[in-house]
């Protein structure tokens, strides 16, 4: 079987036989007809959420979704979680929680962070860690959160079954992490079939590869425009219009820094996270400027779009800084 026949077979299976170097326009959008939204990672504490909301208000930046507690939601106490959920709900921001920590922290996991062990895949080890992951997800759900970051196909299958079986809220959403290593249309389709609601491919894939993944998928793609140095440090802000054109609907991800190990460990100060997130919002404001200049015809969702799955906060969470100012 020659390459032509192999590629024809792939096309028949719904997977592009070649990367789409002609970069076709995507005809898919978010439910509101928009092409892109903004996601900011690293909302580690309630104080980080407060700083992000304040800075986005000052700069007029629409933040549609955040990835929170990247260091692990187990490092937040119950009141912190409730505060974060309450502020996000008030601002209609979707929150994707990172549960744990799990991988690389459990006993016996050090092979997975050794030089060659990293090539074995970033997955949960054993059934105990699967159950711990689910337990921490349920703790976050009690605090009001409805979105979760998943990097293991097995846990994605389990929690999708919990959702369909009514064991967790039906509107719970799952974002498949870059740590899952997805970088082709065939793998992306498997992730979608397991119940993922959006997918974050590797940060350095080409426009042609992104276009191929979009052709095979219905769910949004989460595309890094800036990523930590340890992931390669790519900064693709001037590619944003072209990425959006071929990848729509997509979330543009803002995650600068040296490495996730440096910036998301729980013992990094709250002040650091609060100051750092303001820089992330600044980068998002530059993105909006570039899209206005060079992204003619490409639409961004308004703040608080109706289909965003925002938290349903438990009682007792605090209000955002903007609302508190209004009440004075």
C-alpha positions as CSV (number, residue, x, y, z in Angstrom):
1,X,0.0,0.0,0.0
2,X,1.6,3.2,-1.1
3,X,1.3,6.7,0.5
4,X,-1.5,7.8,-1.8
5,X,-3.7,4.8,-0.8
6,X,-2.8,5.2,2.9
7,X,-3.8,8.9,2.8
8,X,-7.0,8.0,1.0
9,X,-7.8,5.5,3.7
10,X,-7.2,8.1,6.4
11,X,-9.5,10.6,4.6
12,X,-12.2,7.9,4.5
13,X,-11.9,7.6,8.3
14,X,-12.4,11.3,8.8
15,X,-8.7,12.0,9.5
16,X,-7.0,14.2,6.9
17,X,-4.5,12.2,4.9
18,X,-2.1,15.1,4.9
19,X,-1.5,18.2,7.0
20,X,-3.7,21.0,5.4
21,X,-1.0,23.2,3.9
22,X,-3.6,25.2,2.0
23,X,-4.8,26.4,5.4
24,X,-8.6,26.4,4.7
25,X,-10.9,28.7,6.5
26,X,-12.8,26.9,9.4
27,X,-16.5,27.1,9.0
28,X,-17.1,26.3,12.7
29,X,-17.8,28.8,15.5
30,X,-18.8,29.0,19.1
31,X,-22.6,28.8,19.7
32,X,-22.7,32.6,19.7
33,X,-21.1,32.7,16.2
34,X,-17.8,34.0,17.5
35,X,-14.4,32.6,16.4
36,X,-12.2,33.1,19.4
37,X,-12.1,33.6,23.2
38,X,-9.4,34.3,25.7
39,X,-8.1,31.9,28.4
40,X,-5.6,32.8,31.1
41,X,-3.8,30.1,33.1
42,X,-2.5,30.2,36.7
43,X,-5.4,31.6,38.8
44,X,-3.9,29.9,41.9
45,X,-5.7,31.5,44.7
46,X,-8.7,33.7,45.4
47,X,-6.3,36.7,45.6
48,X,-5.1,35.8,42.0
49,X,-8.7,35.8,40.8
50,X,-9.3,39.1,42.4
51,X,-6.2,40.7,40.8
52,X,-7.1,39.3,37.4
53,X,-10.7,40.7,37.5
54,X,-9.4,44.0,38.6
55,X,-6.8,44.3,35.9
56,X,-9.1,43.0,33.2
57,X,-11.6,45.7,34.2
58,X,-9.0,48.4,34.1
59,X,-7.8,47.3,30.6
60,X,-11.1,46.5,29.1
61,X,-10.1,42.9,28.5
62,X,-12.6,40.1,28.1
63,X,-11.4,37.0,29.9
64,X,-13.8,34.1,29.0
65,X,-12.1,31.2,30.7
66,X,-9.3,30.6,33.3
67,X,-7.3,27.5,34.2
68,X,-7.1,27.6,38.0
69,X,-5.0,25.9,40.7
70,X,-2.4,24.7,38.2
71,X,-0.4,23.6,41.3
72,X,-3.3,21.6,42.4
73,X,-6.7,22.4,44.1
74,X,-5.8,20.4,47.1
75,X,-3.5,23.3,48.1
76,X,-6.6,25.6,48.5
77,X,-8.8,25.4,51.6
78,X,-12.5,25.3,51.3
79,X,-13.1,29.0,51.8
80,X,-10.5,29.9,49.1
81,X,-12.3,27.6,46.7
82,X,-15.7,29.2,47.5
83,X,-14.3,32.7,47.1
84,X,-12.9,31.8,43.7
85,X,-16.1,30.3,42.5
86,X,-18.2,33.2,43.7
87,X,-16.0,35.8,42.0
88,X,-15.9,33.8,38.7
89,X,-19.7,33.3,38.8
90,X,-20.3,37.0,39.3
91,X,-18.1,37.9,36.3
92,X,-19.4,34.9,34.2
93,X,-16.0,33.4,33.8
94,X,-15.6,29.7,33.1
95,X,-13.2,28.1,35.4
96,X,-11.2,24.9,34.6
97,X,-9.8,23.4,37.8
98,X,-6.5,21.4,38.0
99,X,-7.1,18.8,40.7
100,X,-4.4,17.2,42.9
101,X,-1.5,17.3,42.9
102,X,-1.2,13.8,41.6
103,X,1.3,12.8,38.9
104,X,4.9,13.2,40.0
105,X,3.9,13.5,43.6
106,X,2.7,10.0,44.5
107,X,5.1,7.4,45.9
108,X,7.2,5.7,43.3
109,X,6.6,8.3,40.6
110,X,10.1,9.6,40.3
111,X,10.9,7.5,37.2
112,X,8.2,9.6,35.4
113,X,10.2,12.8,36.0
114,X,13.6,11.4,35.1
115,X,15.3,12.3,31.8
116,X,14.0,9.3,29.9
117,X,11.0,8.5,32.2
118,X,9.3,11.6,31.0
119,X,8.9,9.9,27.6
120,X,6.7,7.3,29.1
121,X,3.7,9.7,29.3
122,X,2.2,12.0,31.9
123,X,-0.6,9.8,33.3
124,X,-2.1,8.8,36.6
125,X,-0.4,5.8,38.3
126,X,-2.7,3.1,39.5
127,X,-6.2,2.9,40.7
128,X,-5.6,4.7,44.0
129,X,-4.5,7.9,42.2
130,X,-7.6,7.6,40.0
131,X,-9.8,7.6,43.1
132,X,-7.9,10.4,44.7
133,X,-8.3,12.5,41.5
134,X,-12.1,11.9,41.5
135,X,-12.3,12.7,45.2
136,X,-10.6,16.1,44.7
137,X,-12.9,16.8,41.7
138,X,-15.9,16.1,43.9
139,X,-14.5,18.5,46.5
140,X,-14.2,21.2,43.9
141,X,-17.7,20.5,42.6
142,X,-19.0,21.0,46.2
143,X,-17.4,24.4,46.1
144,X,-19.2,25.3,42.9
145,X,-16.8,24.5,40.1
146,X,-17.9,22.8,36.9
147,X,-14.8,22.6,34.7
148,X,-11.8,20.3,35.1
149,X,-8.4,19.8,33.4
150,X,-7.7,16.2,32.4
151,X,-4.5,14.7,31.0
152,X,-5.2,11.0,31.3
153,X,-7.5,9.2,28.9
154,X,-8.6,6.7,31.5
155,X,-9.8,9.3,34.0
156,X,-11.5,11.2,31.1
157,X,-13.4,8.1,30.3
158,X,-14.4,7.5,33.9
159,X,-15.6,11.1,34.7
160,X,-17.4,11.2,31.3
161,X,-19.3,8.1,32.5
162,X,-20.0,9.8,35.8
163,X,-21.4,12.8,34.0
164,X,-23.7,10.7,31.7
165,X,-24.8,8.6,34.7
166,X,-25.8,11.6,36.7
167,X,-23.1,11.2,39.4
168,X,-21.8,14.7,38.8
169,X,-23.7,17.7,37.3
170,X,-24.6,17.3,33.6
171,X,-23.0,20.6,32.7
172,X,-19.6,19.6,34.0
173,X,-17.0,20.2,31.3
174,X,-13.6,18.6,30.7
175,X,-10.6,20.2,29.0
176,X,-7.9,17.9,27.7
177,X,-4.5,19.2,28.8
178,X,-1.3,19.8,26.8
179,X,0.2,17.2,29.1
180,X,-1.8,14.6,27.2
181,X,0.6,15.2,24.3
182,X,-2.0,15.4,21.6
183,X,-0.6,16.6,18.3
184,X,-2.5,14.9,15.4
185,X,-6.1,14.6,14.2
186,X,-6.5,10.9,14.8
187,X,-5.5,11.2,18.5
188,X,-7.6,14.3,18.9
189,X,-10.7,12.5,17.6
190,X,-10.1,9.7,20.2
191,X,-10.0,12.4,23.0
192,X,-13.2,14.0,21.7
193,X,-14.9,10.6,21.6
194,X,-14.1,10.0,25.3
195,X,-16.0,13.1,26.3
196,X,-13.6,16.0,26.2
197,X,-15.2,19.4,25.7
198,X,-12.1,21.2,24.4
199,X,-8.5,20.1,23.6
200,X,-5.1,21.8,24.1
201,X,-2.7,20.4,21.5
202,X,1.1,20.8,21.9
203,X,2.2,24.4,21.7
204,X,4.5,24.2,18.7
205,X,2.4,22.5,16.1
206,X,2.2,24.2,12.7
207,X,-0.8,26.0,11.2
208,X,-1.2,23.1,8.7
209,X,-1.4,20.6,11.6
210,X,-3.8,22.8,13.5
211,X,-6.0,23.0,10.4
212,X,-6.0,19.2,10.1
213,X,-7.1,18.8,13.7
214,X,-9.9,21.3,13.2
215,X,-11.2,19.4,10.1
216,X,-11.5,16.2,12.3
217,X,-13.0,17.8,15.4
218,X,-16.1,19.7,16.5
219,X,-14.9,20.8,20.0
220,X,-12.9,24.0,20.5
221,X,-9.1,23.9,20.2
222,X,-7.1,25.7,23.0
223,X,-4.1,27.3,21.3
224,X,-1.1,28.7,23.1
225,X,-0.1,32.2,21.9
226,X,2.6,32.5,24.6
227,X,3.9,29.5,26.6
228,X,6.4,29.0,29.4
229,X,10.1,28.8,28.4
230,X,10.3,25.2,29.6
231,X,7.7,24.3,26.9
232,X,9.7,26.1,24.2
233,X,8.8,29.7,25.0
234,X,6.9,30.3,21.8
235,X,5.2,33.7,21.3
236,X,2.8,33.5,18.4
237,X,0.7,36.7,18.9
238,X,1.1,37.8,15.3
239,X,0.0,34.4,14.1
240,X,-3.2,34.8,16.0
241,X,-5.4,36.0,13.1
242,X,-4.2,33.1,10.9
243,X,-4.5,30.6,13.8
244,X,-8.1,31.8,14.4
245,X,-9.0,31.6,10.8
246,X,-8.1,27.9,10.5
247,X,-8.8,26.8,14.1
248,X,-12.1,28.5,14.9
249,X,-13.6,28.0,17.4
250,X,-10.5,28.4,19.5
251,X,-9.4,29.6,22.9
252,X,-6.2,31.7,22.8
253,X,-4.1,30.7,25.8
254,X,-1.9,33.2,27.7
255,X,0.7,31.4,29.9
256,X,4.1,33.2,30.0
257,X,6.9,32.4,32.5
258,X,10.0,30.3,33.0
259,X,8.5,27.0,33.9
260,X,5.3,25.6,35.4
261,X,7.5,24.1,38.2
262,X,8.8,27.6,39.0
263,X,5.5,29.6,39.0
264,X,2.9,27.2,40.2
265,X,4.3,25.5,43.2
266,X,2.1,26.2,46.2
267,X,4.9,27.9,48.2
268,X,5.2,30.7,45.7
269,X,3.8,33.8,47.3
270,X,0.2,34.9,46.7
271,X,1.6,38.4,45.9
272,X,3.7,36.9,43.1
273,X,0.7,35.3,41.5
274,X,-1.4,38.5,41.8
275,X,1.3,40.6,40.2
276,X,2.1,38.0,37.5
277,X,-1.6,37.6,36.5
278,X,-1.7,41.3,35.8
279,X,1.1,40.8,33.2
280,X,-0.9,38.0,31.6
281,X,-3.9,40.3,31.3
282,X,-1.7,43.0,29.7
283,X,-0.6,40.4,27.1
284,X,-4.3,39.6,26.5
285,X,-4.9,43.3,25.8
286,X,-2.0,43.2,23.2
287,X,-3.7,40.2,21.6
288,X,-6.9,42.1,21.3
289,X,-5.1,45.0,19.6
290,X,-3.4,42.7,17.1
291,X,-6.8,41.0,16.3
292,X,-8.4,44.4,15.8
293,X,-5.6,45.5,13.4
294,X,-5.2,42.2,11.5
295,X,-8.1,39.9,12.1
296,X,-10.8,41.5,10.0
297,X,-14.0,39.5,10.0
298,X,-12.9,37.3,13.0
299,X,-15.2,37.8,16.0
300,X,-14.5,37.5,19.7
301,X,-17.2,36.4,22.1
302,X,-18.5,39.1,24.4
303,X,-17.7,38.8,28.1
304,X,-19.9,36.2,29.9
305,X,-21.1,34.4,26.7
306,X,-24.2,32.4,27.4
307,X,-22.7,29.0,26.8
308,X,-19.8,29.4,29.2
309,X,-20.1,26.9,32.1
310,X,-19.5,29.2,35.0
311,X,-19.3,28.1,38.7
312,X,-22.4,27.6,40.8
313,X,-20.9,28.9,44.0
314,X,-21.6,27.5,47.4
315,X,-22.7,29.9,50.1
316,X,-20.2,32.2,51.7
317,X,-17.9,33.1,48.8
318,X,-16.8,36.7,48.5
319,X,-17.7,39.2,45.7
320,X,-15.3,40.6,43.2
321,X,-13.5,43.9,43.8
322,X,-15.5,45.7,41.2
323,X,-18.8,44.8,42.8
324,X,-17.4,45.8,46.3
325,X,-16.5,49.2,44.9
326,X,-20.0,49.7,43.6
327,X,-21.4,49.0,47.0
328,X,-19.3,51.6,48.8
